[in-house]
């Protein structure tokens, strides 16, 4: 089993910063993540108790977690860069990126006999993607526009079904969609069900890579509880280190989580391939995140007016 882990200098810096904080009693952290394998850090970290007494919730998509943060019921969350940027803009800068969590781990998979070999073939098709504003939804719609195509609701011929991952799987396996742009392990599950992986998402990015998961925090919570944020960063970095040090153990934890969440563990071949498509990292690549912001902006997801991302990254001001 191949699991790629990039523990960059930033991870060490996170640990040092956290270790330097000496604070009093902290409030219980309310944290969220999704069931994708790009969220390996919180899945493994929570299983090992690295987040202390944090209360953890699992959402189907990043936009759902952001909505919970905006409602004040979540303090921090692991989400894709698309929801992170949307949340930052829509909250007036309240939601900030605290750290990276993963790169890669999404693919476009075509249904058997769909006759799809690339984006240019998607005219007149039915395509599945997660919730509107989700990272894969942004990538799909931006790619359609780049090829002169548009979703049906904008007068185009591509019918986009924005539904939860289990529903995408059901639509795909019953022949009701022609393809799907989804994250792991769902992409590999669709391949295992007879689909064809047309491309991995990083293959269509200019730099050959893209951010798939970041850790965001409510800036108000962070301002009131700096010690809790440092503890969160330490737990985040330690979880990434545990994954790097024991990938087989991490793999078993992830499959145990998926088994409880999905009702059954994944076959070894599916999990191993899914994990092999993801790079776990504790450092945020600001360039990758900002490139997603450009995509979301082109789609009108960031509003009609000019937007300011100078405070998107925690500690960067703005």
Secondary structure, DSSP 8 states (H G I E B T S, - for coil): ---EEE--HHHHHHHHHHHT---------EEEEESSGGGHHHHHHHHTTTTTT-EEEEESSHHHHHHHHHTTS-SEEEE-HHHHHHHHHHTTS-EEEEEEEEEE-EEEEE-TT---SSGGG-TT-EEEESSTTSHHHHHHHHHHHHTT--BGGGT-SBEEEE--HHHHHHHHHTTS-SEEEEETTHHHHHHHTT-EEEEEGGGGSTTS--EEEEEEEEHHHHHH-HHHHHHHHHHHHHHHHHHHH-HHHHHHHHHHHHHHHHSS---HHHHHHHHHTEEEESS--HHHHHHHHHHHHHTTTT-SS----TTSBTTS--
